[in-house]
Amino acid sequence: MEERTNRIFAAASELSILGVPAFLFQEGGNPAAKRIFSEVAKLTGGAWCAFDGSSVQQLRDLLSAVAAYAAGGKSALENFTERKGGAARQLTQQFRLGYDKKK
């Protein structure tokens, strides 16, 4: 994480005001990055997910889940998750938690 956390959190707050959830994916296990990414996801009502850098399919599924959300909203994301499962399920569960808090 090279950026200053105060700038990152300020940008996340702006996204939250606009109603834009952030979806963050982390390769590796850096605890500082995990803390920051998780907080950005919480602030925006989005989701954070770690992925294994050796699994192209896992990253493909995560990005496909976000594409489903971008194309059709929350219901499209949930439908995609029901069909795909796996990493998309973890992303959707986190997103649901953030989404429900913002209601």
NORGI-V855621 format. One record per pair of residues at least 24 apart in sequence whose C-alpha atoms are under 8 Angstrom apart, sorted by the first residue. I is the first residue (numbers start at 1). GAP is how many residues later the second one is. D is the distance in whole Angstrom. If there is no record, write none. Layout:
BEGIN
I/GAP/D
I/GAP/D
END
This chain:
BEGIN
1/31/8
1/32/6
5/31/7
8/32/8
9/30/8
9/31/6
9/34/8
12/28/6
12/31/6
12/32/6
13/30/6
13/31/7
15/29/6
16/27/6
16/28/4
16/29/7
19/25/7
20/24/6
20/25/8
20/26/8
21/24/5
21/25/4
21/26/8
22/24/5
22/25/7
23/24/5
23/25/6
23/43/7
24/24/5
24/25/6
25/24/5
25/25/6
25/26/7
26/24/5
26/25/6
27/24/5
27/25/6
27/26/6
28/24/7
28/25/7
41/57/8
42/56/6
44/54/8
45/50/7
45/52/8
45/53/4
45/54/5
45/56/7
45/57/7
46/48/7
46/49/5
46/52/6
46/53/7
47/44/6
47/45/8
47/47/5
47/48/5
47/51/7
48/43/7
48/46/7
49/41/7
49/42/6
58/28/8
58/29/6
61/25/8
61/26/7
61/27/6
62/25/6
62/26/5
62/29/7
END
